[in-house]
């Protein structure tokens, strides 16, 4: 009977040891950095929308151009991040995500987005001091593809 308990305890110890190894090597920061270092190389790989899930934040409308085989193919994308204090910060994040040898970014303007997930409403308004006012109609068109069941509106009452 004692022999059996030792094996169970030993098995539990092995599981804990395996978990420690997994945390140390598989989830190690080196492997996380390596997997995150994949750059977006194709225009089709660039998501149309990447904005915060809730709250009010600055956004920019970016034209992404392909420098590769389909030279000068482009598309508009919307980016917004609540952690960014300036519109240029949002652009900097996007520039870090792409392979500059394959893709080129051109900021078409900015503004603000307010996302209310409880009411399923997205409001687009305002402008960027550095990049100017984005074409909010195009922004709304892109957002509607990503959020078809949401109410998406342009409001010029707020800044």
DSSP file (Angstrom, degrees, kcal/mol; ACC not computed):
  #  RESIDUE AA STRUCTURE BP1 BP2  ACC     N-H-->O    O-->H-N    N-H-->O    O-->H-N    TCO  KAPPA ALPHA  PHI   PSI    X-CA   Y-CA   Z-CA
    1    1 A X     >        0   0    0      0, 0.0     4,-1.7     0, 0.0     5,-0.2   0.000 360.0 360.0 360.0 -43.9    0.0    0.0    0.0
    2    2 A X  H  >  +     0   0    0      1,-0.2     4,-2.1     2,-0.2     5,-0.2   0.876 360.0  58.3 -63.0 -35.7    2.8    2.4    0.9
    3    3 A X  H  > S+     0   0    0      1,-0.2     4,-1.7     2,-0.2    -1,-0.2   0.901 105.0  49.9 -59.1 -41.9    4.5    1.5   -2.4
    4    4 A X  H  > S+     0   0    0      1,-0.2     4,-2.1     2,-0.2    -1,-0.2   0.901 108.8  51.5 -65.1 -43.5    1.4    2.7   -4.3
    5    5 A X  H  X S+     0   0    0     -4,-1.7     4,-2.8     1,-0.2     5,-0.2   0.882 107.4  53.6 -62.9 -38.9    1.2    6.0   -2.4
    6    6 A X  H  X S+     0   0    0     -4,-2.1     4,-2.7     1,-0.2    -1,-0.2   0.902 107.6  50.6 -63.5 -40.1    4.8    6.7   -3.2
    7    7 A X  H  X S+     0   0    0     -4,-1.7     4,-2.6     2,-0.2    -2,-0.2   0.910 111.5  47.7 -64.9 -41.0    4.2    6.2   -6.9
    8    8 A X  H  X S+     0   0    0     -4,-2.1     4,-2.6     2,-0.2    -2,-0.2   0.942 113.9  46.6 -63.8 -46.1    1.2    8.6   -6.8
    9    9 A X  H  X S+     0   0    0     -4,-2.8     4,-2.5     1,-0.2    -2,-0.2   0.904 112.6  51.0 -62.6 -39.2    3.3   11.1   -5.0
   10   10 A X  H  X S+     0   0    0     -4,-2.7     4,-2.4    -5,-0.2    -1,-0.2   0.897 109.2  50.6 -64.9 -40.5    6.1   10.6   -7.4
   11   11 A X  H  X S+     0   0    0     -4,-2.6     4,-2.3     2,-0.2    -2,-0.2   0.912 110.5  49.2 -64.2 -42.2    3.7   11.1  -10.3
   12   12 A X  H  X S+     0   0    0     -4,-2.6     4,-2.4     1,-0.2    -2,-0.2   0.905 110.6  50.9 -62.8 -41.5    2.4   14.3   -8.8
   13   13 A X  H  X S+     0   0    0     -4,-2.5     4,-2.5     1,-0.2    -1,-0.2   0.899 109.1  51.6 -62.3 -39.5    6.0   15.4   -8.3
   14   14 A X  H  X S+     0   0    0     -4,-2.4     4,-2.7     2,-0.2    -2,-0.2   0.899 108.9  50.5 -64.3 -40.2    6.7   14.6  -12.0
   15   15 A X  H  X S+     0   0    0     -4,-2.3     4,-2.2     2,-0.2    -2,-0.2   0.922 111.7  47.3 -63.4 -43.3    3.7   16.6  -13.1
   16   16 A X  H  X S+     0   0    0     -4,-2.4     4,-2.2     2,-0.2    -2,-0.2   0.899 112.2  50.2 -65.0 -40.0    4.9   19.6  -11.0
   17   17 A X  H  X S+     0   0    0     -4,-2.5     4,-2.3     2,-0.2    -2,-0.2   0.921 110.4  50.1 -63.2 -44.0    8.4   19.3  -12.4
   18   18 A X  H  X S+     0   0    0     -4,-2.7     4,-2.5     1,-0.2    -2,-0.2   0.887 109.2  51.7 -61.0 -39.8    7.1   19.1  -16.0
   19   19 A X  H  X S+     0   0    0     -4,-2.2     4,-2.5     2,-0.2    -1,-0.2   0.906 108.8  50.4 -64.7 -41.4    5.0   22.3  -15.3
   20   20 A X  H  X S+     0   0    0     -4,-2.2     4,-2.2     2,-0.2    -2,-0.2   0.912 111.1  49.0 -62.9 -41.4    8.1   24.1  -14.0
   21   21 A X  H  X>S+     0   0    0     -4,-2.3     4,-3.1     2,-0.2     5,-0.7   0.912 110.4  51.2 -62.7 -42.3   10.0   23.1  -17.1
   22   22 A X  I  X>S+     0   0    0     -4,-2.5     5,-2.3     1,-0.2     4,-0.8   0.930 112.2  45.7 -61.1 -45.9    7.2   24.2  -19.4
   23   23 A X  I  <5S+     0   0    0     -4,-2.5    -1,-0.2     3,-0.2    -2,-0.2   0.871 117.5  45.2 -64.6 -36.2    7.1   27.6  -17.7
   24   24 A X  I  <5S+     0   0    0     -4,-2.2    -2,-0.2    -5,-0.2    -1,-0.2   0.907 131.0  13.6 -76.6 -41.9   10.8   27.9  -17.8
   25   25 A X  I  <5S+     0   0    0     -4,-3.1     3,-0.5    -5,-0.2     6,-0.2   0.854 128.1  41.6-107.6 -45.0   11.5   26.8  -21.4
   26   26 A X  I  <<S+     0   0    0     -4,-0.8    -3,-0.2    -5,-0.7    -4,-0.1   0.915 126.3  33.8 -75.0 -41.2    8.4   26.7  -23.5
   27   27 A X  S   <S+     0   0    0     -5,-2.3    -1,-0.2     4,-0.1    -4,-0.1   0.197  90.1 136.8 -97.2  16.2    6.9   29.9  -22.1
   28   28 A X    >>  -     0   0    0     -3,-0.5     4,-1.8    -6,-0.2     3,-0.7  -0.287  68.2-114.6 -62.8 148.5   10.3   31.6  -21.7
   29   29 A X  H 3> S+     0   0    0      1,-0.2     4,-3.0     2,-0.2     5,-0.2   0.811 113.8  61.9 -56.9 -33.4   10.5   35.2  -22.9
   30   30 A X  H 3> S+     0   0    0      1,-0.2     4,-2.2     2,-0.2    -1,-0.2   0.928 106.7  43.5 -58.8 -46.0   12.9   34.2  -25.7
   31   31 A X  H <> S+     0   0    0     -3,-0.7     4,-2.2    -6,-0.2    -1,-0.2   0.862 113.5  51.4 -70.7 -34.9   10.3   32.0  -27.3
   32   32 A X  H  X S+     0   0    0     -4,-1.8     4,-2.0     2,-0.2    -2,-0.2   0.935 112.0  46.7 -64.8 -45.8    7.6   34.6  -26.9
   33   33 A X  H  X S+     0   0    0     -4,-3.0     4,-1.0     1,-0.2    -2,-0.2   0.887 111.4  52.3 -62.2 -39.7    9.8   37.2  -28.5
   34   34 A X  H  < S+     0   0    0     -4,-2.2     3,-0.4    -5,-0.2    -1,-0.2   0.908 111.7  44.8 -64.6 -42.4   10.7   34.9  -31.3
   35   35 A X  H >< S+     0   0    0     -4,-2.2     3,-0.8     1,-0.2    -1,-0.2   0.824 113.5  50.9 -71.5 -30.3    7.0   34.1  -32.1
   36   36 A X  H 3< S+     0   0    0     -4,-2.0    -1,-0.2     1,-0.2    -2,-0.2   0.655  93.9  75.3 -79.3 -14.6    6.1   37.8  -31.8
   37   37 A X  T 3<  +     0   0    0     -4,-1.0     2,-0.4    -3,-0.4    -1,-0.2   0.529  63.0 118.2 -79.3  -3.1    8.9   38.8  -34.2
   38   38 A X    <   -     0   0    0     -3,-0.8     2,-0.3    -4,-0.2    -3,-0.0  -0.494  57.9-147.5 -63.0 121.4    7.0   37.5  -37.2
   39   39 A X        -     0   0    0     -2,-0.4     2,-0.6     1,-0.0    59,-0.2  -0.640  19.4-107.6 -91.9 149.1    6.4   40.6  -39.4
   40   40 A X  B     +a   98   0A   0     57,-2.9    59,-2.3    -2,-0.3    62,-0.2  -0.677  44.9 168.7 -73.8 118.5    3.4   41.1  -41.6
   41   41 A X        +     0   0    0     -2,-0.6     2,-0.4    57,-0.2    -1,-0.2   0.686  52.7  57.9-108.4 -24.6    4.8   40.6  -45.1
   42   42 A X  S >> S-     0   0    0      1,-0.1     3,-1.1    24,-0.1     4,-0.6  -0.851  74.1-132.3-112.8 145.3    1.7   40.4  -47.3
   43   43 A X  G >4 S+     0   0    0     -2,-0.4     3,-0.8     1,-0.3    -1,-0.1   0.826 109.6  58.4 -63.4 -30.6   -1.0   42.9  -47.7
   44   44 A X  G 34 S+     0   0    0      1,-0.2    -1,-0.3    -3,-0.0     0, 0.0   0.723  99.1  59.5 -72.0 -20.2   -3.6   40.2  -47.3
   45   45 A X  G <4 S+     0   0    0     -3,-1.1     2,-0.6     2,-0.1    -1,-0.2   0.652  82.7  96.5 -79.9 -15.8   -2.1   39.3  -43.8
   46   46 A X  S << S-     0   0    0     -3,-0.8    18,-0.1    -4,-0.6     2,-0.0  -0.648  79.1-127.8 -79.6 118.1   -2.8   42.9  -42.5
   47   47 A X        -     0   0    0     -2,-0.6     3,-0.1     1,-0.1    31,-0.1  -0.362   8.0-134.7 -64.5 144.0   -6.1   42.9  -40.6
   48   48 A X  S    S+     0   0    0      1,-0.2    30,-2.9    29,-0.1     2,-0.4   0.851  87.8  28.7 -66.7 -35.4   -8.6   45.6  -41.6
   49   49 A X  E     +b   78   0B   0     28,-0.2     2,-0.2    93,-0.1    -1,-0.2  -0.989  52.3 163.9-134.4 135.1   -9.4   46.6  -38.1
   50   50 A X  E     +b   79   0B   0     28,-1.9    30,-2.2    -2,-0.4     2,-0.3  -0.708  29.6 140.7-147.0  92.6   -7.4   46.5  -34.9
   51   51 A X        -     0   0    0     28,-0.2    30,-0.2    -2,-0.2     8,-0.1  -0.817  54.8 -79.3-129.1 167.7   -9.0   48.7  -32.2
   52   52 A X        -     0   0    0     -2,-0.3     3,-0.1     1,-0.1    -1,-0.1  -0.260  34.0-128.1 -64.8 155.6   -9.6   48.6  -28.5
   53   53 A X  S    S+     0   0    0      1,-0.2     2,-0.3    63,-0.0    64,-0.2   0.738  84.3   2.7 -79.0 -24.0  -12.5   46.6  -27.2
   54   54 A X  S    S+     0   0    0     62,-0.1    -1,-0.2    63,-0.1    62,-0.2  -0.991  96.8  38.0-159.6 154.3  -14.0   49.4  -25.1
   55   55 A X  E    S-C  115   0B   0     60,-2.4    60,-3.2    -2,-0.3     2,-0.4  -0.490  82.7 -56.1 103.9-171.0  -13.5   53.0  -24.2
   56   56 A X  E     +C  114   0B   0     58,-0.2     2,-0.3    -2,-0.2    58,-0.2  -0.952  62.2 149.4-115.9 130.5  -12.5   56.2  -26.0
   57   57 A X  E     -C  113   0B   0     56,-2.4    56,-2.8    -2,-0.4     2,-0.2  -0.966  45.8 -88.7-155.5 166.2   -9.1   56.3  -27.8
   58   58 A X  E     -C  112   0B   0     23,-0.5    23,-1.2    26,-0.4     2,-0.3  -0.530  42.5-174.7 -80.5 146.0   -7.3   57.9  -30.7
   59   59 A X  E     -CD 111  80B   0     52,-2.3    52,-2.0    21,-0.2     2,-0.3  -0.940  11.8-154.7-137.1 161.4   -7.3   56.1  -34.1
   60   60 A X  E     -CD 110  79B   0     19,-2.6    19,-2.3    -2,-0.3     2,-0.6  -0.977  15.5-134.6-134.4 152.2   -5.8   56.5  -37.5
   61   61 A X  E     -CD 109  78B   0     48,-2.5    47,-3.3    -2,-0.3    48,-0.6  -0.931  31.6-168.9-103.4 121.9   -6.8   55.5  -41.0
   62   62 A X  E     -CD 107  77B   0     15,-2.8    15,-2.8    -2,-0.6     2,-0.6  -0.926  20.4-145.4-120.9 135.1   -3.8   54.0  -42.8
   63   63 A X  E     -CD 106  76B   0     43,-3.0    43,-1.9    -2,-0.4     2,-0.6  -0.892  18.8-156.5 -94.4 122.4   -3.3   53.0  -46.4
   64   64 A X  E     -CD 105  75B   0     11,-3.1    11,-1.6    -2,-0.6     2,-0.4  -0.893   9.4-164.5-101.8 122.5   -1.1   49.9  -46.6
   65   65 A X  E     -CD 104  74B   0     39,-3.2    39,-2.5    -2,-0.6     2,-0.5  -0.866  15.2-130.7-110.4 141.6    0.8   49.5  -49.9
   66   66 A X  E     -C  103   0B   0      7,-2.7     6,-2.6    -2,-0.4     7,-0.3  -0.767  18.8-177.7 -91.0 130.1    2.4   46.4  -51.2
   67   67 A X        +     0   0    0     35,-4.0     4,-0.2    -2,-0.5    36,-0.2   0.374  62.8  80.1-101.6   1.0    6.0   46.7  -52.4
   68   68 A X  S >  S-     0   0    0     34,-0.6     3,-0.6     2,-0.2   -26,-0.0   0.399 108.9 -41.1 -87.0-140.4    6.2   43.0  -53.4
   69   69 A X  T 3  S+     0   0    0      1,-0.3     2,-0.9     2,-0.1    -3,-0.0   0.833 136.0  52.0 -61.6 -36.3    5.0   41.1  -56.5
   70   70 A X  T >  S-     0   0    0      3,-0.1     3,-2.1     2,-0.0    -1,-0.3  -0.452  92.8-161.0 -97.7  60.2    1.6   42.9  -56.6
   71   71 A X  T <   +     0   0    0     -2,-0.9    -4,-0.2    -3,-0.6     3,-0.1  -0.096  66.8   8.0 -50.1 132.1    3.4   46.3  -56.5
   72   72 A X  T 3  S+     0   0    0     -6,-2.6    -1,-0.3     1,-0.3     2,-0.3   0.513  84.1 143.1  71.4   9.6    1.2   49.2  -55.5
   73   73 A X    <   +     0   0    0     -3,-2.1    -7,-2.7    -7,-0.3     2,-0.3  -0.612  31.3 178.8 -69.1 140.6   -1.8   47.1  -54.5
   74   74 A X  E     - D   0  65B   0     -2,-0.3     2,-0.3    -9,-0.2    -9,-0.2  -0.937  24.1-174.3-143.9 165.0   -3.2   48.9  -51.4
   75   75 A X  E     - D   0  64B   0    -11,-1.6   -11,-3.1    -2,-0.3     2,-0.4  -0.978  27.5-115.4-154.5 155.9   -6.0   48.8  -48.8
   76   76 A X  E     - D   0  63B   0     -2,-0.3     2,-0.3   -13,-0.2   -13,-0.2  -0.762  31.6-175.6 -94.5 138.7   -7.2   51.0  -46.0
   77   77 A X  E     - D   0  62B   0    -15,-2.8   -15,-2.8    -2,-0.4     2,-0.5  -0.943  18.5-135.6-132.0 155.1   -7.0   49.8  -42.4
   78   78 A X  E     -bD  49  61B   0    -30,-2.9   -28,-1.9    -2,-0.3     2,-0.4  -0.939  22.4-179.2-113.4 129.8   -8.2   51.3  -39.1
   79   79 A X  E     +bD  50  60B   0    -19,-2.3   -19,-2.6    -2,-0.5     2,-0.3  -0.994   7.3 161.8-131.0 136.3   -5.9   51.2  -36.0
   80   80 A X  E     - D   0  59B   0    -30,-2.2     2,-0.4    -2,-0.4   -21,-0.2  -0.987  10.3-175.8-152.3 143.9   -6.6   52.5  -32.5
   81   81 A X    >   -     0   0    0    -23,-1.2     3,-1.3    -2,-0.3   -23,-0.5  -0.972  22.3-151.3-147.0 125.6   -5.1   51.9  -29.1
   82   82 A X  T 3  S+     0   0    0     -2,-0.4    -1,-0.1     1,-0.3   -26,-0.1   0.726  97.9  62.0 -67.5 -21.6   -6.2   53.2  -25.7
   83   83 A X  T 3  S+     0   0    0    -26,-0.0     2,-0.5     2,-0.0    -1,-0.3   0.582  85.0  93.1 -80.9  -9.1   -2.6   53.1  -24.5
   84   84 A X    <   -     0   0    0     -3,-1.3   -26,-0.4     1,-0.1    -3,-0.1  -0.744  53.2-168.8 -93.4 127.2   -1.4   55.6  -27.0
   85   85 A X  S    S+     0   0    0     -2,-0.5     2,-0.3   -28,-0.1    -1,-0.1   0.748  75.5  36.5 -81.4 -25.8   -1.3   59.2  -26.0
   86   86 A X  S >> S-     0   0    0      1,-0.1     4,-1.0   -28,-0.1     3,-0.6  -0.902  78.3-122.7-128.7 155.2   -0.7   60.5  -29.6
   87   87 A X  H 3> S+     0   0    0     -2,-0.3     4,-1.6     1,-0.2     3,-0.5   0.865 113.0  60.6 -61.9 -35.9   -1.9   59.4  -33.0
   88   88 A X  H 3> S+     0   0    0      1,-0.2     4,-2.3     2,-0.2    -1,-0.2   0.805  96.9  60.3 -62.7 -29.4    1.8   59.0  -34.1
   89   89 A X  H <> S+     0   0    0     -3,-0.6     4,-1.9     2,-0.2    -1,-0.2   0.880 102.3  51.8 -65.0 -37.7    2.1   56.4  -31.4
   90   90 A X  H  X S+     0   0    0     -4,-1.0     4,-1.8    -3,-0.5    -2,-0.2   0.914 110.3  48.5 -64.2 -42.7   -0.5   54.3  -33.1
   91   91 A X  H  X S+     0   0    0     -4,-1.6     4,-2.4     1,-0.2    -2,-0.2   0.891 107.6  55.6 -64.5 -39.9    1.4   54.6  -36.3
   92   92 A X  H  X S+     0   0    0     -4,-2.3     4,-1.6     1,-0.2    -1,-0.2   0.900 106.2  51.0 -59.5 -41.7    4.6   53.6  -34.6
   93   93 A X  H  X S+     0   0    0     -4,-1.9     4,-0.9     1,-0.2    -1,-0.2   0.921 110.9  48.4 -61.8 -44.0    3.0   50.4  -33.3
   94   94 A X  H >X S+     0   0    0     -4,-1.8     4,-0.8     1,-0.2     3,-0.6   0.891 108.0  54.6 -64.5 -39.4    1.8   49.5  -36.8
   95   95 A X  H 3< S+     0   0    0     -4,-2.4     3,-0.4     1,-0.2    -1,-0.2   0.831 105.0  54.2 -64.7 -31.6    5.2   50.2  -38.3
   96   96 A X  H 3< S+     0   0    0     -4,-1.6    -1,-0.2     1,-0.2    -2,-0.2   0.764 105.6  54.7 -70.3 -24.6    6.8   47.7  -35.9
   97   97 A X  H << S+     0   0    0     -4,-0.9   -57,-2.9    -3,-0.6     2,-0.2   0.647  99.8  70.6 -85.4 -15.8    4.4   45.0  -37.0
   98   98 A X  B  < S-a   40   0A   0     -4,-0.8     2,-0.8    -3,-0.4   -57,-0.2  -0.636  81.8-117.3-105.7 160.1    5.1   45.2  -40.7
   99   99 A X    >>  -     0   0    0    -59,-2.3     4,-2.6    -2,-0.2     3,-1.5  -0.859  25.2-156.6 -90.0 109.2    8.1   44.2  -42.9
  100  100 A X  T 34 S+     0   0    0     -2,-0.8    -1,-0.1     1,-0.3   -59,-0.0   0.689  89.3  61.8 -66.7 -18.6    9.1   47.5  -44.3
  101  101 A X  T 34 S+     0   0    0      1,-0.1    -1,-0.3    -3,-0.0     3,-0.1   0.762 117.1  29.4 -74.9 -24.3   10.8   45.8  -47.3
  102  102 A X  T <4 S+     0   0    0     -3,-1.5   -35,-4.0     1,-0.2   -34,-0.6   0.751 123.1  38.7-104.8 -31.8    7.5   44.4  -48.4
  103  103 A X  E  <  -C   66   0B   0     -4,-2.6     2,-0.4   -37,-0.2   -37,-0.2  -0.904  58.0-159.6-127.8 151.4    4.9   46.9  -47.2
  104  104 A X  E     -C   65   0B   0    -39,-2.5   -39,-3.2    -2,-0.3     2,-0.4  -0.984  11.8-146.3-129.2 140.4    4.6   50.7  -46.9
  105  105 A X  E     -C   64   0B   0     -2,-0.4     2,-0.4   -41,-0.2   -41,-0.2  -0.856  12.8-177.0-109.7 141.7    2.3   52.7  -44.7
  106  106 A X  E     -C   63   0B   0    -43,-1.9   -43,-3.0    -2,-0.4     2,-0.4  -0.926  21.5-140.5-136.7 111.4    0.7   56.1  -45.5
  107  107 A X  E     -C   62   0B   0     -2,-0.4   -45,-0.2   -45,-0.2     3,-0.1  -0.578  13.6-171.0 -75.3 125.6   -1.4   57.7  -42.7
  108  108 A X  E     -     0   0B   0    -47,-3.3     2,-0.2    -2,-0.4   -46,-0.2   0.383  56.6 -67.9 -97.7   1.2   -4.5   59.3  -44.2
  109  109 A X  E     -C   61   0B   0    -48,-0.6   -48,-2.5    25,-0.1    -1,-0.4  -0.764  48.5-124.8 136.2 178.6   -5.6   61.1  -41.0
  110  110 A X  E     +Ce  60 133B   0     22,-2.5    24,-2.1   -50,-0.2    18,-0.5  -0.812  24.7 153.5-148.1-173.8   -6.9   60.4  -37.6
  111  111 A X  E     -C   59   0B   0    -52,-2.0   -52,-2.3    16,-0.3     2,-0.3  -0.915  45.2 -66.8 175.5-151.7   -9.6   61.1  -35.0
  112  112 A X  E     -CF  58 125B   0     13,-3.7    13,-2.4    -2,-0.3     2,-0.4  -0.944  29.4-157.2-130.1 152.8  -11.2   59.3  -32.0
  113  113 A X  E     -CF  57 124B   0    -56,-2.8   -56,-2.4    -2,-0.3     2,-0.5  -0.995   1.9-160.8-128.8 135.2  -13.3   56.3  -31.6
  114  114 A X  E     -CF  56 123B   0      9,-2.5     9,-2.6    -2,-0.4     2,-0.5  -0.979  10.9-165.3-115.6 121.1  -15.6   55.5  -28.7
  115  115 A X  E     -CF  55 122B   0    -60,-3.2   -60,-2.4    -2,-0.5     2,-0.6  -0.929   9.8-177.2-111.3 121.6  -16.5   51.8  -28.3
  116  116 A X  E  >> - F   0 121B   0      5,-2.9     5,-1.8    -2,-0.5     4,-1.3  -0.874   0.5-178.5-116.2  95.6  -19.4   50.9  -26.0
  117  117 A X  T  45S+     0   0    0     -2,-0.6    -1,-0.1     1,-0.2   -63,-0.1   0.790  78.7  59.0 -68.6 -26.8  -19.6   47.1  -26.0
  118  118 A X  T  45S+     0   0    0      1,-0.2    -1,-0.2     3,-0.1    -2,-0.0   0.931 119.2  28.7 -66.8 -43.7  -22.7   46.9  -23.8
  119  119 A X  T  45S-     0   0    0     -3,-0.2    -1,-0.2     2,-0.1    -2,-0.2   0.543 105.7-127.7 -91.3  -8.0  -24.8   48.9  -26.2
  120  120 A X  T  <5 +     0   0    0     -4,-1.3    31,-2.6     1,-0.2     2,-0.4   0.937  60.3 141.0  58.8  50.1  -22.8   47.7  -29.2
  121  121 A X  E   < -Fg 116 151B   0     -5,-1.8    -5,-2.9    29,-0.2     2,-0.4  -0.977  35.2-168.3-125.1 135.9  -22.2   51.3  -30.5
  122  122 A X  E     -Fg 115 152B   0     29,-2.8    31,-2.6    -2,-0.4     2,-0.4  -0.994   7.8-163.5-122.0 126.1  -19.1   52.7  -32.1
  123  123 A X  E     -Fg 114 153B   0     -9,-2.6    -9,-2.5    -2,-0.4     2,-0.4  -0.927   0.1-163.3-111.2 133.4  -18.8   56.5  -32.5
  124  124 A X  E     +Fg 113 154B   0     29,-2.6    31,-2.2    -2,-0.4     2,-0.3  -0.959  29.7 130.6-116.2 130.1  -16.2   58.0  -34.8
  125  125 A X  E     +F  112   0B   0    -13,-2.4   -13,-3.7    -2,-0.4    31,-0.2  -0.966  28.8  40.2-162.9 174.0  -15.3   61.7  -34.5
  126  126 A X        -     0   0    0     32,-0.4     2,-0.3    29,-0.3     8,-0.2  -0.164  61.6-102.5  79.1-164.6  -12.7   64.3  -34.2
  127  127 A X        -     0   0    0     32,-0.3     2,-0.4   -16,-0.2   -16,-0.3  -0.936  21.0-104.7-154.5 170.1   -9.3   64.8  -35.9
  128  128 A X  B  >  -H  132   0C   0      4,-1.3     4,-1.7   -18,-0.5   -18,-0.1  -0.900  15.1-147.9-105.8 133.7   -5.6   64.4  -35.4
  129  129 A X  T  4 S+     0   0    0     -2,-0.4    -1,-0.1     1,-0.2     4,-0.1   0.870 100.9  37.1 -65.4 -35.8   -3.4   67.5  -34.9
  130  130 A X  T  4 S+     0   0    0      2,-0.1    -1,-0.2     1,-0.1   -44,-0.0   0.843 130.3  25.9 -86.0 -36.2   -0.5   65.9  -36.6
  131  131 A X  T  4 S-     0   0    0      1,-0.3    -2,-0.2     3,-0.0    -1,-0.1   0.531 100.9-128.9-108.1  -9.5   -2.2   63.9  -39.4
  132  132 A X  B  <  -H  128   0C   0     -4,-1.7   -22,-2.5   -23,-0.1    -4,-1.3  -0.342  50.6 -30.6  86.6-174.2   -5.4   65.9  -40.0
  133  133 A X  B     -e  110   0B   0    -24,-0.2   -22,-0.2    -6,-0.2    -6,-0.1  -0.662  61.2-135.2 -84.4 128.7   -9.0   64.6  -40.1
  134  134 A X        -     0   0    0    -24,-2.1     2,-1.3    -2,-0.4   -25,-0.1  -0.386  33.0 -96.0 -73.4 158.3   -9.5   61.0  -41.4
  135  135 A X     >  -     0   0    0      1,-0.2     4,-2.0   -27,-0.1     3,-0.4  -0.663  41.0-168.2 -75.0  97.6  -12.2   60.3  -43.8
  136  136 A X  H  > S+     0   0    0     -2,-1.3     4,-2.8     1,-0.2     5,-0.2   0.801  81.0  61.5 -64.1 -28.9  -14.7   59.1  -41.2
  137  137 A X  H  > S+     0   0    0      2,-0.2     4,-2.0     1,-0.2    -1,-0.2   0.926 107.4  43.9 -62.2 -43.6  -17.0   57.7  -43.9
  138  138 A X  H  > S+     0   0    0     -3,-0.4     4,-2.2     2,-0.2    -2,-0.2   0.882 112.3  53.6 -67.9 -37.6  -14.3   55.3  -45.1
  139  139 A X  H  X S+     0   0    0     -4,-2.0     4,-2.6     1,-0.2    -2,-0.2   0.936 109.5  47.5 -61.0 -46.7  -13.5   54.5  -41.5
  140  140 A X  H  X S+     0   0    0     -4,-2.8     4,-2.4     1,-0.2    -1,-0.2   0.892 109.3  54.5 -62.0 -40.3  -17.2   53.6  -40.8
  141  141 A X  H  X S+     0   0    0     -4,-2.0     4,-0.9     1,-0.2    -1,-0.2   0.909 111.4  44.5 -60.0 -43.5  -17.3   51.5  -43.9
  142  142 A X  H  X S+     0   0    0     -4,-2.2     4,-1.1     1,-0.2     3,-0.5   0.904 113.1  50.8 -68.2 -42.0  -14.3   49.4  -42.8
  143  143 A X  H  X S+     0   0    0     -4,-2.6     4,-2.8     1,-0.2    -2,-0.2   0.857 103.0  60.0 -65.0 -35.2  -15.6   49.1  -39.2
  144  144 A X  H  < S+     0   0    0     -4,-2.4    -1,-0.2     1,-0.2    -2,-0.2   0.817 101.1  54.9 -64.5 -29.7  -19.0   47.9  -40.5
  145  145 A X  H  < S+     0   0    0     -4,-0.9     3,-0.4    -3,-0.5    -1,-0.2   0.887 115.1  39.0 -67.2 -38.4  -17.3   44.9  -42.1
  146  146 A X  H  < S+     0   0    0     -4,-1.1     2,-0.3     1,-0.2    -2,-0.2   0.825 128.7  31.6 -80.3 -33.7  -15.7   43.9  -38.8
  147  147 A X    ><  +     0   0    0     -4,-2.8     3,-1.3     1,-0.1    -1,-0.2  -0.620  67.5 160.8-124.6  70.2  -18.7   44.7  -36.6
  148  148 A X  T 3  S+     0   0    0     -3,-0.4    -1,-0.1    -2,-0.3    -4,-0.1   0.773  75.8  49.7 -66.8 -25.9  -21.8   44.0  -38.8
  149  149 A X  T 3  S+     0   0    0      2,-0.1    -1,-0.3     0, 0.0     2,-0.2   0.443  97.2  90.5 -91.8   0.4  -24.2   43.8  -35.9
  150  150 A X  S <  S-     0   0    0     -3,-1.3     2,-0.6    -6,-0.1   -29,-0.2  -0.572  79.6-117.0 -96.8 157.4  -23.1   47.0  -34.2
  151  151 A X  E     -g  121   0B   0    -31,-2.6   -29,-2.8    -2,-0.2     2,-0.5  -0.855  34.3-172.1 -89.7 120.9  -24.4   50.6  -34.7
  152  152 A X  E     +g  122   0B   0     -2,-0.6     2,-0.3   -31,-0.2   -29,-0.2  -0.971  10.3 171.2-121.0 123.8  -21.5   52.6  -36.1
  153  153 A X  E     -g  123   0B   0    -31,-2.6   -29,-2.6    -2,-0.5     2,-0.5  -0.905  32.9-130.1-134.5 156.5  -22.0   56.4  -36.3
  154  154 A X  E     -g  124   0B   0     -2,-0.3     2,-0.5   -31,-0.2   -29,-0.2  -0.935  27.9-177.0-103.7 125.6  -20.1   59.6  -37.1
  155  155 A X        -     0   0    0    -31,-2.2   -29,-0.3    -2,-0.5     3,-0.2  -0.990  18.8-179.6-125.8 127.0  -20.6   62.3  -34.5
  156  156 A X        +     0   0    0     -2,-0.5    -1,-0.1   -31,-0.2   -31,-0.1   0.241  67.4  89.5-104.6  11.3  -19.1   65.7  -34.9
  157  157 A X  S    S+     0   0    0      2,-0.0     2,-0.2   -31,-0.0    -1,-0.2   0.744  86.8  49.7 -78.8 -23.6  -20.5   67.0  -31.6
  158  158 A X              0   0    0     -3,-0.2   -32,-0.4     1,-0.1    -3,-0.0  -0.645 360.0 360.0-109.4 165.3  -17.5   65.8  -29.6
  159  159 A X              0   0    0     -2,-0.2   -32,-0.3   -34,-0.1    -1,-0.1   0.351 360.0 360.0-107.6 360.0  -13.7   66.2  -29.9
